[in-house]
């Protein structure tokens, strides 16, 4: 899941989310309606390359994954994946990824029996079950390194249980100070804030993002075009369609400025002749970060966005402009984020040499916050009891993360959102979408790790390979 990242940009640049429900292991977040607006796609190692790494260097003959029956719909259960490489040279990487649904295979044997009366041996019975096409899925992926700065990826997924085939084409280009991504997919898989998955018949996105830095300004521009009516992913119940997934064209532009401050950073010498398990996690520190930005969104079609504040009781409508005759709208807003990070240990010793805590408060809509703060100040000035809805409007979205070394390169990690509900007199503190993970640091690579994570809400389990994440 996207939460398993130590991101300092807040939740505004939504990265593609990891999911075992498709062969390529990715789902795009539904652009927020209201804000925040997810406009940064993120570039990472493709799923076939991850599995190829596990097979070659970690002696894993099969890579397991699990997609269970969540509250939002069904899943395929426990599956095994293996990839086959086609060596076409250094600039062309082609793979065939096969997936076998082990849970469905075992269930078929339990329901129908291992052998039929006409079969003379148990091998014939197993062969009959293995001939069930619904147990298999195949994904072909081809990556072309056109130049040192240009990469083209083409993928095709097919499923034996007659699910819709998936096709995707992606172009990555590196500018000196920006990254460009152009993607077309049919259908494209999205996931909303409630955890429900949606298929869009055809979606195309163009994303231009400035290269991330620890401090300073950043810029994002995204153009997205959806065609066709969205429908929920196979096996999931019907629910309201997110407005931003409806057919139409959407252009988003955002500018932000980030500042990091080191409150304290250890100057104690590290152990000599001992390489840290992760070089990016070898400096004890206490630091804080702040981010302030503005975003403008223009939409044309059925996917028109609406202002963050539509409630008359808050006394502010936000910055928006609509042209009903041509079904278009323009929305502008500001956002902010404040984060705190603390680390103890150098991640060099074998036991308990890394403890890391991270907390972030996101204010996704300046218009909503200002309207709520203005109304709250008015109530306090006039000695009136503040409205709970007004207080709720100024409450930020909170994210907490904790990482603890267990032994050697192994560490335990938990990420979760925290929300305070003031809709009734009894204040209710809830934990949103916790994700638990075991991380194995690949010491020989400097800063890389194998991550096995589980999401109780989505009932998903996955093993991933990640590089240079801090």
C-alpha beads as a LAMMPS data file, in Angstrom:
LAMMPS data file: protein, C-alpha beads

470 atoms
469 bonds

1 atom types
1 bond types

-500.0 500.0 xlo xhi
-500.0 500.0 ylo yhi
-500.0 500.0 zlo zhi

Masses

1 110.0

Atoms # bond

1 1 1 0.000 0.000 0.000
2 1 1 1.060 3.601 -0.482
3 1 1 1.272 4.164 3.296
4 1 1 4.444 2.070 3.499
5 1 1 6.576 5.021 2.442
6 1 1 8.381 7.596 4.583
7 1 1 7.072 10.502 2.521
8 1 1 7.626 14.113 3.566
9 1 1 5.245 15.603 1.011
10 1 1 2.090 14.790 2.932
11 1 1 -0.792 12.919 1.314
12 1 1 -1.253 15.364 -1.553
13 1 1 0.967 13.640 -4.138
14 1 1 -0.759 10.254 -4.158
15 1 1 1.516 7.535 -5.489
16 1 1 0.252 4.475 -7.301
17 1 1 -0.852 1.956 -4.689
18 1 1 0.403 -1.605 -4.481
19 1 1 -2.254 -4.314 -4.690
20 1 1 -2.195 -8.071 -5.375
21 1 1 -5.515 -7.932 -7.226
22 1 1 -3.864 -7.452 -10.624
23 1 1 -0.801 -8.976 -12.283
24 1 1 1.177 -5.732 -12.425
25 1 1 0.402 -5.074 -8.734
26 1 1 -0.698 -1.459 -9.134
27 1 1 -3.837 0.623 -8.707
28 1 1 -4.167 4.378 -9.166
29 1 1 -5.739 6.409 -6.345
30 1 1 -8.989 8.137 -7.183
31 1 1 -8.281 11.881 -7.471
32 1 1 -9.732 13.518 -4.387
33 1 1 -13.133 15.140 -4.612
34 1 1 -12.881 17.281 -2.602
35 1 1 -9.167 17.945 -2.329
36 1 1 -6.447 16.641 -2.023
37 1 1 -5.799 15.900 -5.654
38 1 1 -3.534 12.973 -6.408
39 1 1 -1.321 14.077 -9.262
40 1 1 2.097 12.507 -8.746
41 1 1 2.322 9.038 -10.210
42 1 1 5.706 7.936 -8.880
43 1 1 8.215 5.729 -10.718
44 1 1 9.250 2.417 -9.236
45 1 1 10.564 -0.995 -10.283
46 1 1 7.967 -2.925 -12.301
47 1 1 6.396 -6.023 -10.744
48 1 1 8.095 -8.498 -13.149
49 1 1 11.519 -7.009 -12.311
50 1 1 10.788 -7.323 -8.602
51 1 1 9.883 -10.997 -8.912
52 1 1 12.905 -11.608 -11.149
53 1 1 15.121 -10.125 -8.416
54 1 1 13.572 -12.373 -5.751
55 1 1 14.145 -15.439 -7.936
56 1 1 17.730 -14.595 -8.870
57 1 1 19.176 -13.179 -5.673
58 1 1 16.909 -14.316 -2.822
59 1 1 16.309 -17.919 -3.976
60 1 1 12.526 -17.613 -3.969
61 1 1 11.092 -20.068 -6.514
62 1 1 7.638 -18.500 -6.119
63 1 1 6.505 -15.144 -4.746
64 1 1 3.268 -15.382 -2.700
65 1 1 0.452 -12.862 -2.484
66 1 1 -3.007 -12.782 -0.963
67 1 1 -6.186 -10.917 -1.900
68 1 1 -8.953 -11.853 0.510
69 1 1 -12.623 -11.021 0.749
70 1 1 -12.681 -7.503 2.152
71 1 1 -15.696 -5.514 3.288
72 1 1 -15.758 -3.902 -0.151
73 1 1 -15.759 -7.095 -2.226
74 1 1 -14.267 -10.468 -3.102
75 1 1 -10.743 -11.592 -3.833
76 1 1 -8.792 -14.417 -5.417
77 1 1 -7.212 -15.655 -2.197
78 1 1 -3.665 -17.014 -1.915
79 1 1 -1.646 -17.065 -5.153
80 1 1 1.897 -17.842 -6.286
81 1 1 3.796 -15.939 -8.971
82 1 1 6.846 -16.765 -11.061
83 1 1 8.447 -14.891 -13.927
84 1 1 10.239 -16.084 -17.052
85 1 1 12.813 -13.818 -18.694
86 1 1 13.478 -13.371 -22.403
87 1 1 17.073 -12.135 -22.918
88 1 1 16.937 -9.660 -25.792
89 1 1 19.907 -7.495 -24.799
90 1 1 20.671 -4.737 -22.337
91 1 1 18.116 -2.304 -23.728
92 1 1 15.161 -4.681 -24.008
93 1 1 13.688 -6.447 -20.994
94 1 1 10.785 -8.820 -21.697
95 1 1 9.077 -11.123 -19.207
96 1 1 6.190 -13.552 -18.939
97 1 1 4.701 -13.554 -15.449
98 1 1 2.566 -16.526 -14.459
99 1 1 0.195 -16.635 -11.520
100 1 1 -1.276 -19.785 -9.980
101 1 1 -4.230 -19.540 -7.599
102 1 1 -3.261 -22.069 -4.940
103 1 1 -6.234 -21.359 -2.691
104 1 1 -8.738 -21.975 -5.481
105 1 1 -6.894 -25.197 -6.393
106 1 1 -7.115 -26.537 -2.828
107 1 1 -10.782 -25.507 -2.560
108 1 1 -11.562 -27.333 -5.806
109 1 1 -10.038 -30.542 -4.448
110 1 1 -11.996 -30.227 -1.186
111 1 1 -15.306 -29.608 -2.966
112 1 1 -15.025 -32.122 -5.833
113 1 1 -12.687 -34.695 -4.350
114 1 1 -9.207 -35.664 -5.444
115 1 1 -10.266 -38.572 -7.654
116 1 1 -13.303 -39.509 -9.737
117 1 1 -14.466 -43.142 -10.100
118 1 1 -13.163 -43.200 -13.680
119 1 1 -9.647 -42.174 -12.617
120 1 1 -7.125 -44.882 -11.721
121 1 1 -4.594 -42.775 -9.817
122 1 1 -4.379 -39.618 -7.793
123 1 1 -2.097 -38.098 -10.450
124 1 1 -4.981 -38.143 -12.921
125 1 1 -7.157 -36.397 -10.370
126 1 1 -4.586 -33.679 -9.770
127 1 1 -4.123 -33.292 -13.524
128 1 1 -7.875 -32.818 -13.963
129 1 1 -7.908 -30.055 -11.361
130 1 1 -4.827 -28.416 -12.846
131 1 1 -6.540 -28.199 -16.243
132 1 1 -8.984 -25.675 -14.783
133 1 1 -8.141 -22.456 -16.632
134 1 1 -9.521 -20.254 -13.875
135 1 1 -6.485 -21.150 -11.738
136 1 1 -4.111 -19.262 -14.011
137 1 1 -3.295 -15.738 -15.067
138 1 1 -0.545 -14.515 -17.390
139 1 1 1.067 -11.148 -17.800
140 1 1 3.424 -10.198 -20.617
141 1 1 5.594 -7.132 -20.020
142 1 1 8.179 -5.547 -22.288
143 1 1 10.396 -2.599 -21.336
144 1 1 12.469 -0.741 -23.907
145 1 1 15.338 1.539 -22.903
146 1 1 15.236 3.861 -25.909
147 1 1 17.841 6.270 -24.529
148 1 1 19.359 6.851 -21.108
149 1 1 16.424 9.164 -20.370
150 1 1 13.535 7.403 -22.153
151 1 1 11.837 4.142 -21.220
152 1 1 8.750 2.574 -22.793
153 1 1 6.763 -0.145 -21.040
154 1 1 4.041 -2.234 -22.720
155 1 1 2.069 -4.844 -20.794
156 1 1 -0.807 -7.246 -21.407
157 1 1 -2.623 -9.279 -18.767
158 1 1 -4.924 -12.247 -19.372
159 1 1 -6.973 -14.199 -16.849
160 1 1 -8.247 -17.754 -17.181
161 1 1 -11.477 -17.030 -15.289
162 1 1 -12.649 -14.713 -18.092
163 1 1 -11.834 -11.474 -16.340
164 1 1 -11.342 -8.469 -18.585
165 1 1 -7.849 -8.465 -20.185
166 1 1 -5.741 -5.481 -19.202
167 1 1 -3.484 -3.512 -21.530
168 1 1 -1.128 -0.684 -20.649
169 1 1 1.507 1.487 -22.329
170 1 1 3.769 3.836 -20.352
171 1 1 6.474 6.294 -21.399
172 1 1 8.973 7.689 -18.861
173 1 1 11.253 10.584 -19.780
174 1 1 13.778 12.271 -17.507
175 1 1 14.392 15.978 -17.974
176 1 1 17.256 17.684 -16.115
177 1 1 14.926 18.835 -13.341
178 1 1 11.596 17.131 -14.145
179 1 1 10.145 13.678 -14.751
180 1 1 7.531 13.098 -17.458
181 1 1 5.146 10.137 -17.471
182 1 1 2.634 9.397 -20.232
183 1 1 0.327 6.438 -19.651
184 1 1 -2.628 4.846 -21.410
185 1 1 -4.497 1.870 -19.961
186 1 1 -7.637 -0.013 -20.880
187 1 1 -9.124 -0.704 -18.469
188 1 1 -7.401 1.269 -15.677
189 1 1 -7.809 0.172 -12.057
190 1 1 -8.515 2.866 -9.436
191 1 1 -9.018 2.614 -5.675
192 1 1 -11.056 5.144 -3.690
193 1 1 -10.702 6.359 -0.098
194 1 1 -13.098 3.651 1.133
195 1 1 -10.935 0.884 -0.353
196 1 1 -13.266 0.040 -3.249
197 1 1 -11.694 -0.730 -6.636
198 1 1 -13.010 0.722 -9.904
199 1 1 -12.335 -0.099 -13.549
200 1 1 -12.323 2.707 -16.137
201 1 1 -12.723 1.408 -19.736
202 1 1 -9.979 3.762 -20.982
203 1 1 -7.826 6.254 -19.126
204 1 1 -4.908 8.367 -20.286
205 1 1 -2.668 10.503 -18.088
206 1 1 0.208 12.912 -18.714
207 1 1 2.166 13.851 -15.617
208 1 1 5.044 16.314 -15.310
209 1 1 6.656 16.568 -11.865
210 1 1 9.725 18.383 -10.663
211 1 1 12.475 16.243 -9.143
212 1 1 11.874 15.816 -5.420
213 1 1 14.195 17.557 -2.997
214 1 1 14.543 17.726 0.784
215 1 1 13.700 21.427 0.812
216 1 1 12.569 23.984 -1.710
217 1 1 9.898 24.425 -4.337
218 1 1 8.211 21.682 -6.366
219 1 1 5.765 21.734 -9.244
220 1 1 3.271 19.212 -10.596
221 1 1 1.149 19.237 -13.730
222 1 1 -1.214 16.435 -14.700
223 1 1 -3.663 15.978 -17.555
224 1 1 -6.086 13.069 -17.220
225 1 1 -8.768 11.888 -19.644
226 1 1 -11.303 9.172 -18.805
227 1 1 -13.528 7.485 -21.384
228 1 1 -16.474 5.230 -20.597
229 1 1 -18.583 4.581 -17.530
230 1 1 -16.697 3.306 -14.465
231 1 1 -17.731 0.011 -12.942
232 1 1 -16.657 -1.675 -9.752
233 1 1 -13.966 -4.311 -9.802
234 1 1 -15.049 -7.951 -10.154
235 1 1 -16.809 -9.360 -7.119
236 1 1 -17.408 -6.056 -5.370
237 1 1 -20.829 -4.645 -4.374
238 1 1 -22.211 -1.554 -6.050
239 1 1 -21.695 1.831 -4.406
240 1 1 -21.654 5.465 -5.423
241 1 1 -19.275 6.258 -8.271
242 1 1 -16.614 8.869 -7.330
243 1 1 -17.334 11.971 -9.393
244 1 1 -13.729 12.350 -10.561
245 1 1 -13.874 8.940 -12.293
246 1 1 -16.707 9.925 -14.620
247 1 1 -15.888 10.587 -18.305
248 1 1 -14.148 13.869 -18.972
249 1 1 -10.915 15.813 -19.144
250 1 1 -9.140 17.144 -16.055
251 1 1 -6.066 19.399 -15.846
252 1 1 -4.377 19.910 -12.480
253 1 1 -1.506 22.167 -11.566
254 1 1 0.072 22.492 -8.146
255 1 1 2.977 24.397 -6.668
256 1 1 4.380 23.841 -3.189
257 1 1 7.285 24.884 -1.018
258 1 1 8.803 22.602 1.591
259 1 1 11.220 23.370 4.427
260 1 1 13.066 20.817 6.561
261 1 1 14.586 21.714 9.925
262 1 1 17.019 19.549 11.879
263 1 1 16.241 19.982 15.563
264 1 1 19.023 17.576 16.492
265 1 1 21.331 15.259 14.533
266 1 1 23.775 12.908 16.173
267 1 1 27.481 13.555 15.665
268 1 1 28.581 10.443 17.525
269 1 1 30.916 8.202 15.490
270 1 1 29.496 5.051 13.958
271 1 1 30.919 1.580 14.524
272 1 1 34.110 1.169 12.538
273 1 1 34.300 -1.455 9.801
274 1 1 30.563 -2.175 10.151
275 1 1 28.320 -1.190 7.258
276 1 1 24.799 -0.066 8.235
277 1 1 22.002 -2.307 7.068
278 1 1 20.571 0.759 5.310
279 1 1 22.732 3.834 4.727
280 1 1 19.658 6.105 4.697
281 1 1 18.670 4.877 8.171
282 1 1 22.054 5.259 9.848
283 1 1 21.779 8.805 11.262
284 1 1 19.949 9.359 14.580
285 1 1 18.059 12.640 14.441
286 1 1 15.052 14.726 15.399
287 1 1 13.656 16.814 12.568
288 1 1 10.541 18.661 11.473
289 1 1 9.156 19.584 8.075
290 1 1 6.561 22.012 6.793
291 1 1 4.899 22.253 3.393
292 1 1 2.622 24.919 1.915
293 1 1 1.136 24.829 -1.560
294 1 1 -1.635 25.824 -3.934
295 1 1 -3.498 23.805 -6.531
296 1 1 -5.734 24.745 -9.468
297 1 1 -7.965 22.209 -11.191
298 1 1 -9.890 22.659 -14.439
299 1 1 -12.306 19.952 -15.549
300 1 1 -14.468 19.455 -18.605
301 1 1 -17.133 16.761 -18.745
302 1 1 -19.059 14.714 -16.224
303 1 1 -16.082 14.603 -13.853
304 1 1 -16.323 18.252 -12.768
305 1 1 -14.859 18.895 -9.314
306 1 1 -16.627 20.788 -6.580
307 1 1 -15.369 23.117 -3.908
308 1 1 -14.174 21.699 -0.603
309 1 1 -16.644 23.886 1.290
310 1 1 -20.260 23.668 0.148
311 1 1 -21.893 23.933 3.572
312 1 1 -23.597 27.258 4.135
313 1 1 -23.206 26.846 7.917
314 1 1 -19.449 27.354 7.583
315 1 1 -19.998 30.657 5.861
316 1 1 -17.490 30.186 3.038
317 1 1 -17.921 28.660 -0.413
318 1 1 -14.313 28.258 -1.475
319 1 1 -12.720 29.412 -4.720
320 1 1 -14.582 27.883 -7.633
321 1 1 -16.040 28.826 -10.994
322 1 1 -18.573 26.805 -12.939
323 1 1 -19.828 27.074 -16.515
324 1 1 -22.910 24.811 -16.638
325 1 1 -23.512 25.385 -20.356
326 1 1 -20.312 23.531 -21.289
327 1 1 -20.210 21.289 -18.185
328 1 1 -16.901 22.654 -16.916
329 1 1 -15.464 23.999 -13.675
330 1 1 -12.333 25.567 -12.199
331 1 1 -11.344 25.049 -8.576
332 1 1 -8.478 26.639 -6.631
333 1 1 -7.369 25.934 -3.100
334 1 1 -4.340 25.882 -0.797
335 1 1 -3.012 23.061 1.356
336 1 1 -0.427 22.532 4.078
337 1 1 1.362 19.768 5.940
338 1 1 3.471 19.576 9.102
339 1 1 5.546 16.514 9.990
340 1 1 7.847 15.314 12.744
341 1 1 10.488 12.574 12.501
342 1 1 12.711 11.033 15.181
343 1 1 15.211 8.180 14.972
344 1 1 17.345 6.403 17.564
345 1 1 20.165 4.061 16.591
346 1 1 22.483 3.649 13.612
347 1 1 21.043 0.358 12.297
348 1 1 24.475 -1.279 12.578
349 1 1 24.175 -3.599 15.569
350 1 1 22.332 -6.901 15.472
351 1 1 19.594 -6.059 17.967
352 1 1 17.393 -3.038 18.711
353 1 1 19.639 -0.496 16.989
354 1 1 16.844 1.244 15.081
355 1 1 13.717 2.922 16.439
356 1 1 11.978 5.350 14.144
357 1 1 8.845 7.427 14.662
358 1 1 7.083 9.641 12.158
359 1 1 3.956 11.789 12.504
360 1 1 2.294 14.009 9.925
361 1 1 -0.632 16.426 10.041
362 1 1 -2.240 17.257 6.689
363 1 1 -4.523 20.212 6.013
364 1 1 -5.849 19.276 2.551
365 1 1 -8.049 22.341 2.065
366 1 1 -7.152 25.848 3.103
367 1 1 -10.639 27.111 2.271
368 1 1 -12.262 24.598 4.593
369 1 1 -9.754 25.284 7.376
370 1 1 -10.068 29.090 7.105
371 1 1 -13.854 28.979 7.053
372 1 1 -13.935 26.693 10.093
373 1 1 -11.339 28.769 11.969
374 1 1 -13.213 32.001 11.201
375 1 1 -16.494 30.565 12.437
376 1 1 -14.814 29.134 15.552
377 1 1 -13.193 32.479 16.389
378 1 1 -16.549 34.203 15.917
379 1 1 -18.249 31.792 18.331
380 1 1 -15.531 32.186 20.963
381 1 1 -15.533 35.997 20.644
382 1 1 -19.287 36.065 21.224
383 1 1 -19.045 33.552 24.104
384 1 1 -21.046 30.996 22.146
385 1 1 -20.631 27.228 22.330
386 1 1 -18.578 26.129 19.291
387 1 1 -20.354 23.943 16.780
388 1 1 -18.888 20.441 16.585
389 1 1 -19.003 20.554 12.785
390 1 1 -16.928 23.735 12.868
391 1 1 -14.298 22.126 15.094
392 1 1 -14.288 19.052 12.855
393 1 1 -13.609 21.256 9.826
394 1 1 -10.275 22.457 11.232
395 1 1 -9.065 19.033 12.385
396 1 1 -6.182 17.812 10.203
397 1 1 -5.678 14.349 8.767
398 1 1 -3.078 12.565 10.900
399 1 1 -0.676 9.796 9.893
400 1 1 1.553 7.875 12.301
401 1 1 4.407 5.473 11.509
402 1 1 6.641 3.390 13.736
403 1 1 9.591 1.209 12.761
404 1 1 11.576 -1.020 15.129
405 1 1 14.528 -3.265 14.380
406 1 1 13.938 -6.851 15.496
407 1 1 17.222 -8.577 14.703
408 1 1 19.886 -7.951 12.095
409 1 1 18.362 -6.632 8.856
410 1 1 14.791 -7.420 9.983
411 1 1 12.536 -4.662 11.287
412 1 1 8.848 -4.321 12.058
413 1 1 6.835 -1.446 10.652
414 1 1 3.288 -0.162 11.174
415 1 1 1.676 2.788 9.381
416 1 1 -1.789 4.106 10.077
417 1 1 -4.030 7.104 9.763
418 1 1 -5.707 8.535 12.845
419 1 1 -9.020 10.416 12.743
420 1 1 -10.985 12.250 15.415
421 1 1 -14.754 12.208 14.933
422 1 1 -16.763 14.977 16.609
423 1 1 -20.132 14.227 15.056
424 1 1 -21.571 13.383 18.444
425 1 1 -20.897 14.406 22.029
426 1 1 -18.638 11.405 22.622
427 1 1 -15.346 12.110 20.912
428 1 1 -14.281 9.054 18.952
429 1 1 -10.672 8.387 17.952
430 1 1 -10.386 5.888 15.116
431 1 1 -7.492 4.145 13.378
432 1 1 -7.759 4.263 9.583
433 1 1 -6.245 1.678 7.255
434 1 1 -3.404 0.307 9.385
435 1 1 -0.695 -1.514 7.437
436 1 1 1.736 -3.927 9.114
437 1 1 5.028 -4.944 7.549
438 1 1 8.241 -6.872 8.054
439 1 1 11.175 -5.264 6.244
440 1 1 14.399 -7.037 5.298
441 1 1 17.218 -4.609 4.513
442 1 1 19.471 -5.707 1.634
443 1 1 22.739 -4.518 3.109
444 1 1 24.906 -5.220 0.042
445 1 1 22.859 -2.750 -2.034
446 1 1 23.294 0.173 0.348
447 1 1 19.622 1.131 0.600
448 1 1 17.166 -1.508 -0.590
449 1 1 14.671 -3.732 1.156
450 1 1 12.221 -6.547 0.694
451 1 1 8.894 -5.622 2.277
452 1 1 6.200 -8.103 3.267
453 1 1 3.084 -6.117 4.215
454 1 1 -0.492 -6.894 5.223
455 1 1 -3.521 -4.604 5.224
456 1 1 -6.317 -5.819 7.567
457 1 1 -8.895 -3.498 6.016
458 1 1 -8.244 -4.588 2.440
459 1 1 -7.228 -8.105 3.507
460 1 1 -4.250 -7.949 1.181
461 1 1 -0.752 -9.383 1.550
462 1 1 2.163 -8.723 -0.766
463 1 1 5.972 -8.971 -0.943
464 1 1 7.695 -6.072 -2.697
465 1 1 11.185 -4.847 -3.521
466 1 1 11.922 -1.188 -2.877
467 1 1 14.993 0.980 -3.359
468 1 1 16.172 4.257 -1.794
469 1 1 13.068 4.910 0.314
470 1 1 13.577 7.055 3.357

Bonds

1 1 1 2
2 1 2 3
3 1 3 4
4 1 4 5
5 1 5 6
6 1 6 7
7 1 7 8
8 1 8 9
9 1 9 10
10 1 10 11
11 1 11 12
12 1 12 13
13 1 13 14
14 1 14 15
15 1 15 16
16 1 16 17
17 1 17 18
18 1 18 19
19 1 19 20
20 1 20 21
21 1 21 22
22 1 22 23
23 1 23 24
24 1 24 25
25 1 25 26
26 1 26 27
27 1 27 28
28 1 28 29
29 1 29 30
30 1 30 31
31 1 31 32
32 1 32 33
33 1 33 34
34 1 34 35
35 1 35 36
36 1 36 37
37 1 37 38
38 1 38 39
39 1 39 40
40 1 40 41
41 1 41 42
42 1 42 43
43 1 43 44
44 1 44 45
45 1 45 46
46 1 46 47
47 1 47 48
48 1 48 49
49 1 49 50
50 1 50 51
51 1 51 52
52 1 52 53
53 1 53 54
54 1 54 55
55 1 55 56
56 1 56 57
57 1 57 58
58 1 58 59
59 1 59 60
60 1 60 61
61 1 61 62
62 1 62 63
63 1 63 64
64 1 64 65
65 1 65 66
66 1 66 67
67 1 67 68
68 1 68 69
69 1 69 70
70 1 70 71
71 1 71 72
72 1 72 73
73 1 73 74
74 1 74 75
75 1 75 76
76 1 76 77
77 1 77 78
78 1 78 79
79 1 79 80
80 1 80 81
81 1 81 82
82 1 82 83
83 1 83 84
84 1 84 85
85 1 85 86
86 1 86 87
87 1 87 88
88 1 88 89
89 1 89 90
90 1 90 91
91 1 91 92
92 1 92 93
93 1 93 94
94 1 94 95
95 1 95 96
96 1 96 97
97 1 97 98
98 1 98 99
99 1 99 100
100 1 100 101
101 1 101 102
102 1 102 103
103 1 103 104
104 1 104 105
105 1 105 106
106 1 106 107
107 1 107 108
108 1 108 109
109 1 109 110
110 1 110 111
111 1 111 112
112 1 112 113
113 1 113 114
114 1 114 115
115 1 115 116
116 1 116 117
117 1 117 118
118 1 118 119
119 1 119 120
120 1 120 121
121 1 121 122
122 1 122 123
123 1 123 124
124 1 124 125
125 1 125 126
126 1 126 127
127 1 127 128
128 1 128 129
129 1 129 130
130 1 130 131
131 1 131 132
132 1 132 133
133 1 133 134
134 1 134 135
135 1 135 136
136 1 136 137
137 1 137 138
138 1 138 139
139 1 139 140
140 1 140 141
141 1 141 142
142 1 142 143
143 1 143 144
144 1 144 145
145 1 145 146
146 1 146 147
147 1 147 148
148 1 148 149
149 1 149 150
150 1 150 151
151 1 151 152
152 1 152 153
153 1 153 154
154 1 154 155
155 1 155 156
156 1 156 157
157 1 157 158
158 1 158 159
159 1 159 160
160 1 160 161
161 1 161 162
162 1 162 163
163 1 163 164
164 1 164 165
165 1 165 166
166 1 166 167
167 1 167 168
168 1 168 169
169 1 169 170
170 1 170 171
171 1 171 172
172 1 172 173
173 1 173 174
174 1 174 175
175 1 175 176
176 1 176 177
177 1 177 178
178 1 178 179
179 1 179 180
180 1 180 181
181 1 181 182
182 1 182 183
183 1 183 184
184 1 184 185
185 1 185 186
186 1 186 187
187 1 187 188
188 1 188 189
189 1 189 190
190 1 190 191
191 1 191 192
192 1 192 193
193 1 193 194
194 1 194 195
195 1 195 196
196 1 196 197
197 1 197 198
198 1 198 199
199 1 199 200
200 1 200 201
201 1 201 202
202 1 202 203
203 1 203 204
204 1 204 205
205 1 205 206
206 1 206 207
207 1 207 208
208 1 208 209
209 1 209 210
210 1 210 211
211 1 211 212
212 1 212 213
213 1 213 214
214 1 214 215
215 1 215 216
216 1 216 217
217 1 217 218
218 1 218 219
219 1 219 220
220 1 220 221
221 1 221 222
222 1 222 223
223 1 223 224
224 1 224 225
225 1 225 226
226 1 226 227
227 1 227 228
228 1 228 229
229 1 229 230
230 1 230 231
231 1 231 232
232 1 232 233
233 1 233 234
234 1 234 235
235 1 235 236
236 1 236 237
237 1 237 238
238 1 238 239
239 1 239 240
240 1 240 241
241 1 241 242
242 1 242 243
243 1 243 244
244 1 244 245
245 1 245 246
246 1 246 247
247 1 247 248
248 1 248 249
249 1 249 250
250 1 250 251
251 1 251 252
252 1 252 253
253 1 253 254
254 1 254 255
255 1 255 256
256 1 256 257
257 1 257 258
258 1 258 259
259 1 259 260
260 1 260 261
261 1 261 262
262 1 262 263
263 1 263 264
264 1 264 265
265 1 265 266
266 1 266 267
267 1 267 268
268 1 268 269
269 1 269 270
270 1 270 271
271 1 271 272
272 1 272 273
273 1 273 274
274 1 274 275
275 1 275 276
276 1 276 277
277 1 277 278
278 1 278 279
279 1 279 280
280 1 280 281
281 1 281 282
282 1 282 283
283 1 283 284
284 1 284 285
285 1 285 286
286 1 286 287
287 1 287 288
288 1 288 289
289 1 289 290
290 1 290 291
291 1 291 292
292 1 292 293
293 1 293 294
294 1 294 295
295 1 295 296
296 1 296 297
297 1 297 298
298 1 298 299
299 1 299 300
300 1 300 301
301 1 301 302
302 1 302 303
303 1 303 304
304 1 304 305
305 1 305 306
306 1 306 307
307 1 307 308
308 1 308 309
309 1 309 310
310 1 310 311
311 1 311 312
312 1 312 313
313 1 313 314
314 1 314 315
315 1 315 316
316 1 316 317
317 1 317 318
318 1 318 319
319 1 319 320
320 1 320 321
321 1 321 322
322 1 322 323
323 1 323 324
324 1 324 325
325 1 325 326
326 1 326 327
327 1 327 328
328 1 328 329
329 1 329 330
330 1 330 331
331 1 331 332
332 1 332 333
333 1 333 334
334 1 334 335
335 1 335 336
336 1 336 337
337 1 337 338
338 1 338 339
339 1 339 340
340 1 340 341
341 1 341 342
342 1 342 343
343 1 343 344
344 1 344 345
345 1 345 346
346 1 346 347
347 1 347 348
348 1 348 349
349 1 349 350
350 1 350 351
351 1 351 352
352 1 352 353
353 1 353 354
354 1 354 355
355 1 355 356
356 1 356 357
357 1 357 358
358 1 358 359
359 1 359 360
360 1 360 361
361 1 361 362
362 1 362 363
363 1 363 364
364 1 364 365
365 1 365 366
366 1 366 367
367 1 367 368
368 1 368 369
369 1 369 370
370 1 370 371
371 1 371 372
372 1 372 373
373 1 373 374
374 1 374 375
375 1 375 376
376 1 376 377
377 1 377 378
378 1 378 379
379 1 379 380
380 1 380 381
381 1 381 382
382 1 382 383
383 1 383 384
384 1 384 385
385 1 385 386
386 1 386 387
387 1 387 388
388 1 388 389
389 1 389 390
390 1 390 391
391 1 391 392
392 1 392 393
393 1 393 394
394 1 394 395
395 1 395 396
396 1 396 397
397 1 397 398
398 1 398 399
399 1 399 400
400 1 400 401
401 1 401 402
402 1 402 403
403 1 403 404
404 1 404 405
405 1 405 406
406 1 406 407
407 1 407 408
408 1 408 409
409 1 409 410
410 1 410 411
411 1 411 412
412 1 412 413
413 1 413 414
414 1 414 415
415 1 415 416
416 1 416 417
417 1 417 418
418 1 418 419
419 1 419 420
420 1 420 421
421 1 421 422
422 1 422 423
423 1 423 424
424 1 424 425
425 1 425 426
426 1 426 427
427 1 427 428
428 1 428 429
429 1 429 430
430 1 430 431
431 1 431 432
432 1 432 433
433 1 433 434
434 1 434 435
435 1 435 436
436 1 436 437
437 1 437 438
438 1 438 439
439 1 439 440
440 1 440 441
441 1 441 442
442 1 442 443
443 1 443 444
444 1 444 445
445 1 445 446
446 1 446 447
447 1 447 448
448 1 448 449
449 1 449 450
450 1 450 451
451 1 451 452
452 1 452 453
453 1 453 454
454 1 454 455
455 1 455 456
456 1 456 457
457 1 457 458
458 1 458 459
459 1 459 460
460 1 460 461
461 1 461 462
462 1 462 463
463 1 463 464
464 1 464 465
465 1 465 466
466 1 466 467
467 1 467 468
468 1 468 469
469 1 469 470
